[in-house]
Structures are given as C-alpha cells and as structure tokens.
C-alpha cells in the first residue's frame, strides 16, 4: 500500500481508464458493468468509444470519480481478468 503522501494522484479525482478489446456485441456493456461495481456513480453513457482502423478492435475510455488507490487497483484487476479485455491502461 502506497502512503497518501507518496501517491502521485490526489484523491478524490476524475480518472480515465482505457480498455481495449475486440469489437464484439456486448463489449461496452460488459465493461460498464464491471466499472459500475467499483464506481457505482459511473454513467455508462459517458464512455468514449473509438474503433481501430480495421474495425476489429474497440477502445473504451471510462472516466470515473475515484476515491482511493485501492479502488483503482481492484478495478484494474477485474478489468484485466475479464475474458473480453485485451489490455487496460
């Protein structure tokens, strides 16, 4: 656990998370569901979507109001282990 005084992030703050996966039906909804578990006030309508040049992959940017490093760590862990996710930044 990183002490608050050593963190580069000041909580609470708005924090963007990029999630990449194959552009398949239900991908955005599945990601929104995972994000809402960790950030109940997250509005799925605010997801920014961008398709890859060949439209095979989809990039989602989910900006959440985060309150702690632990919250972010847990969210990254759940997103990274989701079967539809290729990468989380």
C-alpha positions in Angstrom: 0.0 0.0 0.0 1.4 3.4 -1.0 1.0 6.0 1.7 -1.2 9.0 0.5 1.8 11.4 0.8 3.8 9.3 -1.7 0.9 9.0 -4.2 1.1 11.0 -7.5 -2.7 11.1 -7.5 -4.7 13.3 -5.2 -8.0 11.7 -4.2 -10.8 12.1 -4.9 -10.3 12.8 -8.6 -11.6 12.1 -12.1 -9.5 9.3 -13.5 -9.7 8.0 -17.1 -9.2 4.3 -17.7 -8.7 2.9 -21.3 -9.9 -0.6 -22.0 -9.2 -2.4 -25.3 -10.9 -5.4 -26.7 -12.3 -7.0 -29.8 -15.2 -5.0 -31.3 -17.9 -7.6 -30.5 -21.6 -7.1 -29.4 -21.9 -6.5 -25.7 -18.3 -5.4 -25.1 -19.1 -1.9 -24.0 -22.0 -3.0 -21.7 -19.8 -5.7 -20.1 -17.1 -3.2 -19.3 -19.7 -0.7 -18.0 -21.0 -3.4 -15.7 -17.5 -4.1 -14.2 -16.8 -0.4 -13.8 -20.1 0.2 -12.0 -19.2 -2.4 -9.4 -16.2 -0.3 -8.3 -17.7 3.1 -9.1 -21.4 3.0 -8.6 -21.9 6.6 -9.7 -20.3 5.9 -13.1 -22.5 6.8 -16.0 -22.2 4.3 -18.9 -23.4 6.9 -21.3 -20.1 8.8 -20.7 -18.0 6.0 -22.3 -15.9 7.3 -25.2 -15.5 4.7 -27.9 -13.0 4.5 -30.8 -12.7 1.7 -33.3 -9.4 0.6 -34.7 -8.6 1.4 -38.3 -9.7 -2.1 -39.5 -12.7 -2.0 -37.1 -11.6 -5.2 -35.4 -10.8 -3.7 -32.0 -12.6 -1.1 -29.8 -11.0 1.3 -27.3 -13.2 2.5 -24.5 -12.4 5.4 -22.2 -14.2 5.3 -18.9 -13.7 8.3 -16.6 -14.6 7.5 -13.0 -14.6 9.6 -9.8 -12.0 7.6 -7.8 -11.6 7.9 -4.1 -8.6 5.7 -3.4 -5.7 3.7 -4.8 -7.3 0.5 -3.6 -10.4 1.3 -5.6 -8.3 1.8 -8.8 -6.3 -1.4 -8.1 -9.4 -3.5 -7.7 -11.0 -2.1 -10.8 -7.8 -2.7 -12.9 -7.6 -6.2 -11.6 -11.2 -7.0 -12.5 -11.0 -5.4 -15.9 -7.6 -7.1 -16.8 -9.0 -10.5 -15.9 -12.3 -10.1 -17.9 -12.3 -12.5 -20.9 -13.3 -9.8 -23.4 -10.5 -7.4 -22.4 -7.1 -7.5 -24.3 -5.5 -4.6 -22.4 -6.2 -1.9 -19.7 -4.3 1.4 -19.4 
